[in-house]
Amino acid sequence: MRVLDPPSTEHWLSVGQIAAHLGVNPDTIYKWITRKKMPAHKVGRLWKFMASEVDAWVRAGKAAEGAAHD
């Protein structure tokens, strides 16, 4: 029998909240989702984010890739 991991205390963030977390405009978040494959999850019509996933993506340099073209 597999033991389930304890529930995470991390909460889902909205576009506005993740933009504020990163200090960027919400429009930038939408561009990063499509152009740079930012980790995001579609819930109905809304995009939701886990700060830990986005932070790891930023630390890996993904937000900076191709910055001259943005």
Jmol script that loads the backbone (N, CA, C; Angstrom):
load data "model"
ATOM      1  N   MET A   1       0.834  -1.176   0.000  1.00  0.00           N
ATOM      2  CA  MET A   1       0.000   0.000   0.000  1.00  0.00           C
ATOM      3  C   MET A   1       0.881   1.242   0.000  1.00  0.00           C
ATOM      4  N   ARG A   2       0.594   2.159  -0.903  1.00  0.00           N
ATOM      5  CA  ARG A   2       1.374   3.393  -1.032  1.00  0.00           C
ATOM      6  C   ARG A   2       0.850   4.445  -0.055  1.00  0.00           C
ATOM      7  N   VAL A   3       1.773   5.069   0.650  1.00  0.00           N
ATOM      8  CA  VAL A   3       1.404   6.141   1.568  1.00  0.00           C
ATOM      9  C   VAL A   3       1.385   7.446   0.781  1.00  0.00           C
ATOM     10  N   LEU A   4       0.315   8.190   0.891  1.00  0.00           N
ATOM     11  CA  LEU A   4       0.193   9.459   0.180  1.00  0.00           C
ATOM     12  C   LEU A   4       1.028  10.534   0.859  1.00  0.00           C
ATOM     13  N   ASP A   5       1.560  11.436   0.042  1.00  0.00           N
ATOM     14  CA  ASP A   5       2.306  12.566   0.575  1.00  0.00           C
ATOM     15  C   ASP A   5       1.359  13.478   1.341  1.00  0.00           C
ATOM     16  N   PRO A   6       1.860  14.141   2.389  1.00  0.00           N
ATOM     17  CA  PRO A   6       0.992  15.080   3.099  1.00  0.00           C
ATOM     18  C   PRO A   6       0.590  16.226   2.182  1.00  0.00           C
ATOM     19  N   PRO A   7      -0.580  16.795   2.383  1.00  0.00           N
ATOM     20  CA  PRO A   7      -1.015  17.889   1.509  1.00  0.00           C
ATOM     21  C   PRO A   7      -0.075  19.081   1.599  1.00  0.00           C
ATOM     22  N   SER A   8       0.119  19.721   0.473  1.00  0.00           N
ATOM     23  CA  SER A   8       0.978  20.895   0.405  1.00  0.00           C
ATOM     24  C   SER A   8       0.265  22.094   1.027  1.00  0.00           C
ATOM     25  N   THR A   9       1.047  22.942   1.673  1.00  0.00           N
ATOM     26  CA  THR A   9       0.461  24.163   2.232  1.00  0.00           C
ATOM     27  C   THR A   9       0.573  25.318   1.239  1.00  0.00           C
ATOM     28  N   GLU A  10       1.184  25.056   0.101  1.00  0.00           N
ATOM     29  CA  GLU A  10       1.320  26.090  -0.927  1.00  0.00           C
ATOM     30  C   GLU A  10      -0.034  26.315  -1.605  1.00  0.00           C
ATOM     31  N   HIS A  11      -0.358  27.569  -1.839  1.00  0.00           N
ATOM     32  CA  HIS A  11      -1.629  27.921  -2.451  1.00  0.00           C
ATOM     33  C   HIS A  11      -1.435  28.319  -3.909  1.00  0.00           C
ATOM     34  N   TRP A  12      -2.485  28.123  -4.703  1.00  0.00           N
ATOM     35  CA  TRP A  12      -2.467  28.548  -6.092  1.00  0.00           C
ATOM     36  C   TRP A  12      -2.525  30.070  -6.145  1.00  0.00           C
ATOM     37  N   LEU A  13      -1.770  30.649  -7.075  1.00  0.00           N
ATOM     38  CA  LEU A  13      -1.736  32.095  -7.256  1.00  0.00           C
ATOM     39  C   LEU A  13      -2.356  32.460  -8.597  1.00  0.00           C
ATOM     40  N   SER A  14      -2.944  33.648  -8.655  1.00  0.00           N
ATOM     41  CA  SER A  14      -3.534  34.169  -9.891  1.00  0.00           C
ATOM     42  C   SER A  14      -2.464  34.868 -10.724  1.00  0.00           C
ATOM     43  N   VAL A  15      -2.851  35.288 -11.921  1.00  0.00           N
ATOM     44  CA  VAL A  15      -1.929  36.044 -12.781  1.00  0.00           C
ATOM     45  C   VAL A  15      -1.455  37.302 -12.057  1.00  0.00           C
ATOM     46  N   GLY A  16      -2.380  38.034 -11.463  1.00  0.00           N
ATOM     47  CA  GLY A  16      -2.000  39.254 -10.749  1.00  0.00           C
ATOM     48  C   GLY A  16      -1.061  38.998  -9.587  1.00  0.00           C
ATOM     49  N   GLN A  17      -1.321  37.931  -8.857  1.00  0.00           N
ATOM     50  CA  GLN A  17      -0.477  37.608  -7.709  1.00  0.00           C
ATOM     51  C   GLN A  17       0.916  37.165  -8.135  1.00  0.00           C
ATOM     52  N   ILE A  18       1.014  36.345  -9.192  1.00  0.00           N
ATOM     53  CA  ILE A  18       2.345  35.893  -9.624  1.00  0.00           C
ATOM     54  C   ILE A  18       3.107  37.043 -10.270  1.00  0.00           C
ATOM     55  N   ALA A  19       2.390  37.953 -10.942  1.00  0.00           N
ATOM     56  CA  ALA A  19       3.044  39.140 -11.510  1.00  0.00           C
ATOM     57  C   ALA A  19       3.620  39.999 -10.389  1.00  0.00           C
ATOM     58  N   ALA A  20       2.853  40.208  -9.323  1.00  0.00           N
ATOM     59  CA  ALA A  20       3.343  40.985  -8.182  1.00  0.00           C
ATOM     60  C   ALA A  20       4.520  40.274  -7.520  1.00  0.00           C
ATOM     61  N   HIS A  21       4.441  38.960  -7.407  1.00  0.00           N
ATOM     62  CA  HIS A  21       5.523  38.157  -6.816  1.00  0.00           C
ATOM     63  C   HIS A  21       6.831  38.364  -7.575  1.00  0.00           C
ATOM     64  N   LEU A  22       6.725  38.435  -8.906  1.00  0.00           N
ATOM     65  CA  LEU A  22       7.916  38.588  -9.752  1.00  0.00           C
ATOM     66  C   LEU A  22       8.254  40.045 -10.045  1.00  0.00           C
ATOM     67  N   GLY A  23       7.337  40.963  -9.725  1.00  0.00           N
ATOM     68  CA  GLY A  23       7.585  42.380  -9.989  1.00  0.00           C
ATOM     69  C   GLY A  23       7.484  42.739 -11.457  1.00  0.00           C
ATOM     70  N   VAL A  24       6.555  42.086 -12.166  1.00  0.00           N
ATOM     71  CA  VAL A  24       6.354  42.365 -13.590  1.00  0.00           C
ATOM     72  C   VAL A  24       4.888  42.678 -13.840  1.00  0.00           C
ATOM     73  N   ASN A  25       4.588  43.158 -15.028  1.00  0.00           N
ATOM     74  CA  ASN A  25       3.227  43.467 -15.442  1.00  0.00           C
ATOM     75  C   ASN A  25       2.476  42.165 -15.747  1.00  0.00           C
ATOM     76  N   PRO A  26       1.192  42.073 -15.422  1.00  0.00           N
ATOM     77  CA  PRO A  26       0.434  40.857 -15.762  1.00  0.00           C
ATOM     78  C   PRO A  26       0.491  40.498 -17.252  1.00  0.00           C
ATOM     79  N   ASP A  27       0.576  41.489 -18.133  1.00  0.00           N
ATOM     80  CA  ASP A  27       0.697  41.185 -19.565  1.00  0.00           C
ATOM     81  C   ASP A  27       1.954  40.376 -19.854  1.00  0.00           C
ATOM     82  N   THR A  28       3.019  40.631 -19.101  1.00  0.00           N
ATOM     83  CA  THR A  28       4.262  39.877 -19.262  1.00  0.00           C
ATOM     84  C   THR A  28       4.044  38.410 -18.925  1.00  0.00           C
ATOM     85  N   ILE A  29       3.241  38.146 -17.913  1.00  0.00           N
ATOM     86  CA  ILE A  29       2.959  36.759 -17.526  1.00  0.00           C
ATOM     87  C   ILE A  29       2.301  36.012 -18.682  1.00  0.00           C
ATOM     88  N   TYR A  30       1.299  36.627 -19.308  1.00  0.00           N
ATOM     89  CA  TYR A  30       0.630  35.969 -20.442  1.00  0.00           C
ATOM     90  C   TYR A  30       1.614  35.708 -21.587  1.00  0.00           C
ATOM     91  N   LYS A  31       2.523  36.643 -21.845  1.00  0.00           N
ATOM     92  CA  LYS A  31       3.532  36.441 -22.892  1.00  0.00           C
ATOM     93  C   LYS A  31       4.459  35.289 -22.532  1.00  0.00           C
ATOM     94  N   TRP A  32       4.886  35.235 -21.273  1.00  0.00           N
ATOM     95  CA  TRP A  32       5.795  34.173 -20.843  1.00  0.00           C
ATOM     96  C   TRP A  32       5.134  32.804 -20.910  1.00  0.00           C
ATOM     97  N   ILE A  33       3.840  32.721 -20.649  1.00  0.00           N
ATOM     98  CA  ILE A  33       3.146  31.436 -20.742  1.00  0.00           C
ATOM     99  C   ILE A  33       3.234  30.902 -22.164  1.00  0.00           C
ATOM    100  N   THR A  34       2.977  31.761 -23.151  1.00  0.00           N
ATOM    101  CA  THR A  34       2.956  31.293 -24.539  1.00  0.00           C
ATOM    102  C   THR A  34       4.338  31.260 -25.171  1.00  0.00           C
ATOM    103  N   ARG A  35       5.157  32.247 -24.915  1.00  0.00           N
ATOM    104  CA  ARG A  35       6.454  32.340 -25.599  1.00  0.00           C
ATOM    105  C   ARG A  35       7.573  31.586 -24.914  1.00  0.00           C
ATOM    106  N   LYS A  36       7.521  31.498 -23.589  1.00  0.00           N
ATOM    107  CA  LYS A  36       8.645  30.916 -22.851  1.00  0.00           C
ATOM    108  C   LYS A  36       8.263  29.703 -22.022  1.00  0.00           C
ATOM    109  N   LYS A  37       7.045  29.211 -22.218  1.00  0.00           N
ATOM    110  CA  LYS A  37       6.581  27.997 -21.539  1.00  0.00           C
ATOM    111  C   LYS A  37       6.682  28.117 -20.018  1.00  0.00           C
ATOM    112  N   MET A  38       6.260  29.255 -19.501  1.00  0.00           N
ATOM    113  CA  MET A  38       6.215  29.453 -18.055  1.00  0.00           C
ATOM    114  C   MET A  38       5.293  28.398 -17.448  1.00  0.00           C
ATOM    115  N   PRO A  39       5.669  27.796 -16.310  1.00  0.00           N
ATOM    116  CA  PRO A  39       4.802  26.780 -15.703  1.00  0.00           C
ATOM    117  C   PRO A  39       3.498  27.401 -15.201  1.00  0.00           C
ATOM    118  N   ALA A  40       2.409  27.017 -15.819  1.00  0.00           N
ATOM    119  CA  ALA A  40       1.090  27.551 -15.489  1.00  0.00           C
ATOM    120  C   ALA A  40       0.064  26.449 -15.699  1.00  0.00           C
ATOM    121  N   HIS A  41      -1.022  26.544 -14.985  1.00  0.00           N
ATOM    122  CA  HIS A  41      -2.074  25.529 -15.040  1.00  0.00           C
ATOM    123  C   HIS A  41      -3.396  26.216 -15.326  1.00  0.00           C
ATOM    124  N   LYS A  42      -4.098  25.745 -16.335  1.00  0.00           N
ATOM    125  CA  LYS A  42      -5.385  26.320 -16.714  1.00  0.00           C
ATOM    126  C   LYS A  42      -6.477  25.681 -15.851  1.00  0.00           C
ATOM    127  N   VAL A  43      -7.231  26.519 -15.160  1.00  0.00           N
ATOM    128  CA  VAL A  43      -8.351  26.079 -14.335  1.00  0.00           C
ATOM    129  C   VAL A  43      -9.578  26.808 -14.868  1.00  0.00           C
ATOM    130  N   GLY A  44     -10.365  26.102 -15.664  1.00  0.00           N
ATOM    131  CA  GLY A  44     -11.461  26.775 -16.359  1.00  0.00           C
ATOM    132  C   GLY A  44     -10.877  27.776 -17.342  1.00  0.00           C
ATOM    133  N   ARG A  45     -11.261  29.042 -17.195  1.00  0.00           N
ATOM    134  CA  ARG A  45     -10.719  30.094 -18.060  1.00  0.00           C
ATOM    135  C   ARG A  45      -9.535  30.816 -17.425  1.00  0.00           C
ATOM    136  N   LEU A  46      -9.173  30.441 -16.209  1.00  0.00           N
ATOM    137  CA  LEU A  46      -8.137  31.157 -15.457  1.00  0.00           C
ATOM    138  C   LEU A  46      -6.810  30.417 -15.466  1.00  0.00           C
ATOM    139  N   TRP A  47      -5.734  31.160 -15.457  1.00  0.00           N
ATOM    140  CA  TRP A  47      -4.401  30.598 -15.274  1.00  0.00           C
ATOM    141  C   TRP A  47      -4.066  30.650 -13.798  1.00  0.00           C
ATOM    142  N   LYS A  48      -3.501  29.563 -13.279  1.00  0.00           N
ATOM    143  CA  LYS A  48      -3.079  29.486 -11.882  1.00  0.00           C
ATOM    144  C   LYS A  48      -1.625  29.023 -11.827  1.00  0.00           C
ATOM    145  N   PHE A  49      -0.947  29.411 -10.761  1.00  0.00           N
ATOM    146  CA  PHE A  49       0.490  29.180 -10.638  1.00  0.00           C
ATOM    147  C   PHE A  49       0.842  28.718  -9.236  1.00  0.00           C
ATOM    148  N   MET A  50       1.888  27.907  -9.149  1.00  0.00           N
ATOM    149  CA  MET A  50       2.514  27.572  -7.884  1.00  0.00           C
ATOM    150  C   MET A  50       3.812  28.380  -7.846  1.00  0.00           C
ATOM    151  N   ALA A  51       3.965  29.193  -6.816  1.00  0.00           N
ATOM    152  CA  ALA A  51       5.154  30.051  -6.730  1.00  0.00           C
ATOM    153  C   ALA A  51       6.438  29.222  -6.780  1.00  0.00           C
ATOM    154  N   SER A  52       6.443  28.044  -6.176  1.00  0.00           N
ATOM    155  CA  SER A  52       7.652  27.214  -6.169  1.00  0.00           C
ATOM    156  C   SER A  52       8.037  26.788  -7.588  1.00  0.00           C
ATOM    157  N   GLU A  53       7.058  26.456  -8.420  1.00  0.00           N
ATOM    158  CA  GLU A  53       7.339  26.072  -9.813  1.00  0.00           C
ATOM    159  C   GLU A  53       7.874  27.260 -10.598  1.00  0.00           C
ATOM    160  N   VAL A  54       7.245  28.417 -10.417  1.00  0.00           N
ATOM    161  CA  VAL A  54       7.663  29.619 -11.140  1.00  0.00           C
ATOM    162  C   VAL A  54       9.049  30.054 -10.670  1.00  0.00           C
ATOM    163  N   ASP A  55       9.306  30.003  -9.380  1.00  0.00           N
ATOM    164  CA  ASP A  55      10.619  30.380  -8.857  1.00  0.00           C
ATOM    165  C   ASP A  55      11.717  29.486  -9.430  1.00  0.00           C
ATOM    166  N   ALA A  56      11.461  28.186  -9.512  1.00  0.00           N
ATOM    167  CA  ALA A  56      12.443  27.258 -10.084  1.00  0.00           C
ATOM    168  C   ALA A  56      12.669  27.571 -11.558  1.00  0.00           C
ATOM    169  N   TRP A  57      11.603  27.912 -12.278  1.00  0.00           N
ATOM    170  CA  TRP A  57      11.685  28.276 -13.697  1.00  0.00           C
ATOM    171  C   TRP A  57      12.535  29.528 -13.881  1.00  0.00           C
ATOM    172  N   VAL A  58      12.332  30.516 -13.018  1.00  0.00           N
ATOM    173  CA  VAL A  58      13.125  31.753 -13.084  1.00  0.00           C
ATOM    174  C   VAL A  58      14.584  31.456 -12.758  1.00  0.00           C
ATOM    175  N   ARG A  59      14.822  30.680 -11.687  1.00  0.00           N
ATOM    176  CA  ARG A  59      16.210  30.353 -11.298  1.00  0.00           C
ATOM    177  C   ARG A  59      16.939  29.591 -12.397  1.00  0.00           C
ATOM    178  N   ALA A  60      16.214  28.826 -13.188  1.00  0.00           N
ATOM    179  CA  ALA A  60      16.817  28.064 -14.292  1.00  0.00           C
ATOM    180  C   ALA A  60      17.127  28.969 -15.481  1.00  0.00           C
ATOM    181  N   GLY A  61      16.792  30.259 -15.388  1.00  0.00           N
ATOM    182  CA  GLY A  61      17.111  31.201 -16.451  1.00  0.00           C
ATOM    183  C   GLY A  61      16.092  31.263 -17.575  1.00  0.00           C
ATOM    184  N   LYS A  62      14.965  30.608 -17.411  1.00  0.00           N
ATOM    185  CA  LYS A  62      13.974  30.544 -18.490  1.00  0.00           C
ATOM    186  C   LYS A  62      13.315  31.894 -18.774  1.00  0.00           C
ATOM    187  N   ALA A  63      13.150  32.740 -17.765  1.00  0.00           N
ATOM    188  CA  ALA A  63      12.519  34.053 -17.986  1.00  0.00           C
ATOM    189  C   ALA A  63      13.441  34.963 -18.794  1.00  0.00           C
ATOM    190  N   ALA A  64      14.739  34.746 -18.681  1.00  0.00           N
ATOM    191  CA  ALA A  64      15.710  35.602 -19.356  1.00  0.00           C
ATOM    192  C   ALA A  64      16.020  35.153 -20.790  1.00  0.00           C
ATOM    193  N   GLU A  65      15.658  33.925 -21.150  1.00  0.00           N
ATOM    194  CA  GLU A  65      15.964  33.409 -22.490  1.00  0.00           C
ATOM    195  C   GLU A  65      15.297  34.264 -23.555  1.00  0.00           C
ATOM    196  N   GLY A  66      16.059  34.701 -24.521  1.00  0.00           N
ATOM    197  CA  GLY A  66      15.516  35.490 -25.622  1.00  0.00           C
ATOM    198  C   GLY A  66      14.982  36.842 -25.203  1.00  0.00           C
ATOM    199  N   ALA A  67      15.501  37.412 -24.117  1.00  0.00           N
ATOM    200  CA  ALA A  67      14.997  38.674 -23.579  1.00  0.00           C
ATOM    201  C   ALA A  67      15.066  39.826 -24.586  1.00  0.00           C
ATOM    202  N   ALA A  68      16.003  39.772 -25.518  1.00  0.00           N
ATOM    203  CA  ALA A  68      16.121  40.840 -26.510  1.00  0.00           C
ATOM    204  C   ALA A  68      14.929  40.884 -27.445  1.00  0.00           C
ATOM    205  N   HIS A  69      14.202  39.779 -27.543  1.00  0.00           N
ATOM    206  CA  HIS A  69      13.056  39.704 -28.458  1.00  0.00           C
ATOM    207  C   HIS A  69      11.737  40.077 -27.813  1.00  0.00           C
ATOM    208  N   ASP A  70      11.696  40.236 -26.489  1.00  0.00           N
ATOM    209  CA  ASP A  70      10.443  40.531 -25.786  1.00  0.00           C
ATOM    210  C   ASP A  70      10.132  42.001 -25.748  1.00  0.00           C
TER     211      ASP A  70
END
end "model"
wireframe off; spacefill off
backbone 0.3
color backbone group
